[in-house]
Every structure is written in C-alpha cells, then in structure tokens.
Amino acid sequence: MDNELLLDIMKILIAMLAGGIIGVERELKDKPAGLRTNILVSTGSCLFVIFSIKIAELYGDDPGRIIGPIITGIGFLGAGTIIRARGSIKGLTSAATIWVVAGVGMGAGMGLFILALTISILVLFILLILPGVEEFISVYGVKDTEFVVVSKPSSIVVQKIRKIMREMGIYYSGLTIKKEEGKLKIIFMAHGKQSDLTKLIFWLLKLPEVEEASLEHT
C-alpha cells in the first residue's frame, strides 16, 4: 500500500470523525439530519475533493469544476431539512450544519486535518452552548403576554390552541378555562417574540371555534 493511498484513507477517516463529532449532537437532539447524515455529507465531500485532485493530476483539469457543484448540491440537501409551519420556519440550524459539515469534509479532503477537526469542535460548541444563550436573551428580552380567547363550547379547542403554540415554539403557562354566557373563555400567559405572538393571534382566529382573541403585555 503506497503512501498516497494511506493519505487518502486518512483523509476519509478524519472526514468521518469530524462529521461524527457534529452528528452526535444532532442525533441526541433528534434532528432531521442526524449522525449518519452528517458523517455521509462530510465523507462524500471529502471523496469529491480527493477525486477532483486526482482528475486534475491525471488530465490537467480544473479541480474547482468538481468542488464547486458540491456547494450547490449541499444547498439542495439542506433545503430538505427546512420546514414551514404556522408561519414559523424550522430546520434552519440543521440546514446550516449540513453546509458547514460539507466544508469540513472538503477541508479533510485537502489534507487540512487540524483545521477540519477544529471547525467541528467549534460547531459542536455552537450547537451545545449557544441555545442556552439564546434562551437567556429570549427570557430577558421579551415580555410575558396574557392571551384571552373566547370560543364556542368545544372539547378540543384547547388541544388545538396548544398544538398551534407547540408548532410555533411559543411557551405558555397558567392556562385557565371559564364558562361565561355559554362561551368558553380561555386565558393563558405566553412568552415569545413579539412577531410570533402577533402571528399567534392570526392563527387562533383561524380556528372555527374561536370567536375572539386578544393579547395584553404585562
């Protein structure tokens, strides 16, 4: 086995390791792009870089002709992880992670082992630590809001309201239900971005059981 083949195998193994470092965190959080996806994206990107270098050596072609489309292809793959629901967009972090993992694999394919592993560790830090920072900013940067919903008597309207908030990622507490003049009066405290809370009013009013919906900052 010659040294060139050993180097290529090392590149692939480093790409798998770097993709796996990030993939473990994604898998633990049950994201659409988990351990296997990130390892495969990193390994595949590494392989294409290796092939492009060999093609350039054998035929004098431009390696960029193969490396360039990798970025475009990964963009389509990442788009498949993005979901739009109730006016909110989910999966952007997974899509961005796939994009970075492809870059990590390309770095490994070019023999930049330390750089590839360093980026993987930094991305892992971002995925593990920054959500807590975002939550801290959200908690102290947005006021709690009281919602009052008046609906027709229904046994499922509360479940529908909870489903909408869950899909939008809005936290709520203190939900109470009162019956007044043959109507249901549902009161709860919600916490989220002002734009999301405004959208919540829109989605609540789309429910056939809901007759009124209002909010008041506290």
Secondary structure, 3 states (H helix, E strand, C coil): CCHHHHHHHHHHHHHHHHHHHHHHHHHHCCCCCCHHHHHHHHHHHHHHHHHHHHHHHHHCCCCHHHHHHHHHHHHHHHHCCCEEECCEEECHHHHHHHHHHHHHHHHHHCCCHHHHHHHHHHHHHHHHHHHHHHHHHHHHHCCEEEEEEEECCCCCHHHHHHHHHHHHCCEEEEEEEEEECCEEEEEEEEECCHHHHHHHHHHHHHCCCEEEEEEEEC
